[in-house]
Amino acid sequence: MLDGVGWIATVVFTISYFSKDPAKLRWIQSVAALFWITYGVLIHSRPVIVANVIVAGAAVYSSFRLLKERRTAARQ
């Protein structure tokens, strides 16, 4: 089971490289980071957990920032 979570995280993260939409790319990376966080918890690895909390936070933040920029540009 542990390896399975890690492999799922790897597959989801790899899929993000095929996304042409920056917002979609960030959301896919957020999901992958959540899988990595789960994997880190299961294997008791703080570096994996912390690194992916940072990645997920950055991906979510930049997704909302990009969405806000798109909405602002659409109004002009």
Buried (B, 14 or more C-beta within 10 A) or exposed (E): EEEEBBEBBBEBBEBBEEBEEEBEBBBBBBBBBBBBBBBBEBEEEEEBBEBBBEBBEBBBEBBEEBEEEEEEEEEE
